[in-house]
Amino acid sequence: MTDISKLGEFGLIHRLTKDIEPKNTSTKYGVGDDCAVLHYPQKEVLVTSDMLMEGIHFDLTYIDMRTLGYKSAMVNISDIFAMNGTPHQILVSIALGKRFKVEDLDEFYAGLREACAKWDIDVVGGDTTSSRTGLAISITCIGEAASEDVVYRNGAKETDLICVSGDLGASYMGLQILEREKAVYYSQIEEYNKKVRDAQAANDEAKLAALRAQRQTVEDFQPDFAGKEYLLDRQLKPEARGDIVDELRKANIKPTAMIDISDGLSSELLHICNQSHCGCRVYEKEIPIDYQTAVAAEQFNMNLTTCALNGGEDYELLFTVPIGDHEKIKNIKGIRQIGYITKESLGCMLSTRDDNEFQLEAQGWNPIRDEK
């Protein structure tokens, strides 16, 4: 493994970006100068940025650097698609501690570039620096859209249909599985360390020797992930739904409002309703949920609908369309109508399977909520 200090900042940047070739005509100049130079004639420029912090947004206990690079890119790309835009460039800034080696950054960039290659996105710059508090990642994604094509959160109108892509709650259940297996692993490590401390206190050399022989077995703990691959992929390696944006364009459908589901369906729907000054009614029975999500929710004794409404990190698209597009939407695979937009005075309501009604609340993840 190679210490980053041996390459230095500019040597590291050269290593990570030396073979990047721009694919977009809007990229006039990428990595290598004080700024990237972009050219967008007669287009609206879309810019989004996300900060990902170790211990808050990701846990290196169960995500490797390549997968982290992929996810870091995809969650930003998703924001451009949520505006009905096309992503073209990405900037990557990383702060990292001394425990990371050059090869770790190679892996991170391999995952990031894999995600960018899926949508022909150019890596055009960024920054690297040191950190004393863990790994920090800042990604900025730049895209474009014609002025008339941009979709905001504030355009939903009464009688519009509420639609979502894919299925919901899978990422959240994947996180529960990862956290459970992490807890099992650390409990085994702690149990092992306690036995070592007890043997040391008793000066029991025979027991210490036996424990040393067991150490590798404890460290080689294998988590129980069999049959849960879909849920884990939804949490660790999400996909930005540019395919859905393409299908909507092919069907000549322009959403009236759109947002990606990063903090949970309920939170995102309330964003649309608040900014559009409208209400909504969502039907519990119409919320798309994968079978594996349902099985996992039962195993964890969790309410399935609550997981789908509030889990977050699905990165599916939530959008509204005029009621006249009902037949068009119905013919697009992977899109589900889950409700409709109402007058603001009627509130934001969930209609349950047993015909009860409850007010929707924003219970999705809040990264700056005070921990009690």
Secondary structure, DSSP 8 states (H G I E B T S, - for coil): --BHHHHHHHHHHHHHHTT-----TTEEE-TTSSS-EE--TTSEEEEEEEEEEBTTTB-TTT--HHHHHHHHHHHHHHHHHHTT-EEEEEEEEEEE-TT-BHHHHHHHHHHHHHHHHHTT-EEEEEEEEE-SSS-EEEEEEEEEE-GGG---SS---TT-EEEEES-SSHHHHHHHHHHHHHHHHHHHHHHHHHHHHHHHHTT-HHHHHHHHHHHHHHHT-----TT-HHHHHHHHS----HHHHHHHHHTT---SEEEE-SS-HHHHHHHHHHHHT-EEEEEGGGS---HHHHHHHHHTT--HHHHHHH------EEEEE-GGGHHHHHTSTTEEEEEEEE-GGG-EEEE-TTS-EEE----S--TT----
